[in-house]
Amino acid sequence: VEIKSVAREAGARSKVAVMSRDPQIDPVGACVGHRGARVQAIVDELRGEKIDIVRYSDEPTEYLKSALSPAKVSQVILNTEDRSAVVVAPDDQLSLAIGRRGQNVRLAAQLTGWHIDIQSHTQWETEAQRAVAAETKAAEETKRVRVYELAKELGVPSAELVEIMQEEGMEVTSHASSVTVEEADIIRDLLLGGEGTLDDIELGNIEIEL
């Protein structure tokens, strides 16, 4: 059995990562001893300092999960470039994963050499939803058309086009304003001889081919 890493806050708590060169030997069990006798002897020598013995792994995800014990985490998202990880824990395991005054996650970070950001499952889902909403909004923004671009396409002065759009109820203030693809198609229809309006789109009287 080999000790791979140790993280310690003297007098309070330590974490020790161990591995075995023999696949038939459980490194954690070997260090704990029968009914905890082996590790308890060390605890007594350290006057009651708590010791967590965890299984070392070359796989960062498994190592991080082990290092955060006794908490059970559900997901680990790695960023290998800066050796950071977002760890998702069930809501009822969050406080255990963090530990008193952040001790558990702090020791786990020292033990593994990874920066750890712990989030509850609810927090993770909320952030994921926000990210999706932001991506959707960004995608919608890329589909918008600038007034000056549309004016150039239609061969009309930008100022005149702004007035036309405002009359149609579009929220534009200058040539730099932007409108949706649907609104741009309505303006094209109006200036090319059609009689469509925004109300026609809302009522479904005009079909727009995108």
Summary of the structure (lengths in Angstrom):
residues: 210
radius of gyration: 30.8
end to end distance: 66.2
largest distance: 92.5
contacts: 582
relative contact order: 0.09
helix: 50%
strand: 20%
